[in-house]
């Protein structure tokens, strides 16, 4: 029903670029606490995702070739960093906005991004599930343990 272009557009909601745009918009809207939470979550996605992808390398369903470490990271399937990012982004924004309507829309987008990764032959279901679990853990820690508050408090001294 929907073509590859549609699913590429959907998958972009879980991209690094989209996440960075939300961080910049939060900064421009003068939401330093939200910016801090998002930055901590984004860094955490890569701190977890990069070593796993490089040391426990699994080929993507569409099997990409690679010659460098960065290309190897991009060619790795497990875990889905797209899933990690989109779960973190949706959870942190839903908690920040406290809107049921936004939460339902965000959940729909999360599911659509996850499906798009499978549809585009970028990930297996297990990759998506692992990324989702890591995203839930990261966003829960950022939201409930409030590590962003400590970082924000430290930055306010400067």
N, C-alpha and C positions, 0 to 999 in steps of 0.2 A: 504494500500500500504506500509506504513512504520510501523515498529513494535514499541513496547513499549521502547525498548533500544534506538532507534533513537530519540524518543521524550524526553526521559530522558537526552540524550546528548544535544539536542536543549535547553531544559529548564535550563541546567547548565550555559548557557550564562547569565542568570539572577540571578545566585546564588551569595551568599556572597563571596564564595571562588574566583570565577572568577573576581568579582569586586576588591577584595584585590590583586589578581595577577596583574591586570591592574595598581593599585596604586603602587605596588612594582616596576613594569616595568617602570612606569613614573618616579619614584624616581631614579632608576638605570640609566635612560636616562637623568638625571639631569634636570628635568622639575618641579621645586618646586611649581610654580604657578598652574600647572595642578594638581599636587598631592594635593595641598591645596583645590582646587575646588572639586576634587573627594571626599576627606575626608569630607568636609562640606556637600556635597550632600548625602553621605552615612549615616552620622550621622543624617541628617535631615529625611531620609527615616525611620529610626528607632524611632526618636522622634515623628514622626507623626503616624507611623504604629503600634508601640507597644501599646500605650494607646487605640487606636481605637479597635484593635484586642482583647484586654483584657476586656475593659468596654462594648463594643458593640459586644460581642462574637456571631459569626455565624458559624455553623458547616460547614465543607468542604463537598463537594458532596460525598466523600468516608468515611465520618464520623470517624475521629480518636478519640481514647480515650486518656485521659490525667489524670495525678495525680499531676503534679507540675505546677508552673506558666510558666516555659519555655515550657513545653509540651502543656499547654493551648494555648500559643502564636502560637506554631507550628500547633496545631489542628484547629486554627481559619482561616476562609476563607476570611473575609472582613477587609480591602482591600488587594489586591495582592501586597505584598512587592516585589515579583519578578518583577512585572510590573513596580513598582516605580524605582527599581534599574536599570533595563535594559533601561528604558526611560532616566533616568538621565545619565547613562554611554554613551549611544549613542548620546544624544544631546550635552553633554559636549565635547566628543571626536570629534564629527562632527564640532562643532564650533571651537575647537582648531586646527584641521587639515585643515579646510577650503577646503575640497575635496568633489566634487560632487559625485565621484565614491564611496568614503567611506560612504557618507551620504545615498546613495541609498542602499548599502549593509547593513548598520546599520539599516535602516528602515525595510528592509526585515527580519533581525534577530529579531528586536523588535516584529514584527508581528508574526514571527514563535514562539518566546518564549511565547507570549500571547496565541496563539493557543495551544501550548503544555500544558499549565497549564489547559486549558479546556479539552483537549484530555486525559490528565492523571488523570482527575477527582479531581483536586486540588482546582479549583475555578469555580464559576459561572461567567457568562458574566459581571454582575454588579460589581463583585469584580475586574475584569480585568480593566473595565472602570474607576472605582474609583482609582485604583493604577496608571493608565495612567494619569489621571487628576492631581493627587498629584505629579507624576514624572515630568510632564510638568511644574507645578508651581515651584517645587524645582529647576529644571534645569534652568528655566527662571530667577529665582532670583539669582542663583549662577552665571550665565553667564552675565546677563545684569546689575544687581545692583552691581556686582563684590564684594561681601562680602569677597571673598578670598583675594582680594588685601589688604584689611584692616588687615586681620589676617597675611598675608605674611609680610606686612610692620611692624607690631608689632613684629613678630618673628625675623626680620632682625636686630632689635635693640639689641638682645641678642647675 
